[in-house]
């Protein structure tokens, strides 16, 4: 394995260094749009979920729509947090001067299976668009990964793939928790969004 030389990310502007700067996450708007549509189409038409609502959750949510909206919101937040986890894998590789890990196809085993190829591709494209002009990623590529990728486009696409894998993992992990809640009629396993990732320069 080659020894990478990247020890810090660039602080390109003295004025900007005095203010908080965040890693790009505009792609999360696309995550929300894509998953809101895909989840709504499946959850709101599910007879099994409707029966579950009537049996265990009608005293908690005023109607079936509010019940499914709560599930959708939980899953979207989990997807966004999963994207952050994927980003952390990449960023930790930068900081430890390691190769960018290989993308692992996450085995999505739980219904409703919304991370289809088309949804993944649209989200992946949004991640690429968010990251491709960021000076931190450009610096990382030039300083540590020139020999590993044919060009910058392939580097950013690899990063985007890891973020998408994190999204799929976040959804499936939360679905597992929700299914456990359903089995016992327990409150839904909610969560909170991660704070935005602040850029730090070493």
HELIX and SHEET records of a PDB file:
HELIX    1   1 UNK A   14  UNK A   17  1                                   4    
HELIX    2   2 UNK A   27  UNK A   43  1                                  17    
HELIX    3   3 UNK A   47  UNK A   52  1                                   6    
HELIX    4   4 UNK A   53  UNK A   57  3                                   5    
HELIX    5   5 UNK A   64  UNK A   95  1                                  32    
HELIX    6   6 UNK A  117  UNK A  131  1                                  15    
HELIX    7   7 UNK A  135  UNK A  140  1                                   6    
HELIX    8   8 UNK A  141  UNK A  145  3                                   5    
HELIX    9   9 UNK A  152  UNK A  184  1                                  33    
END                                                                             
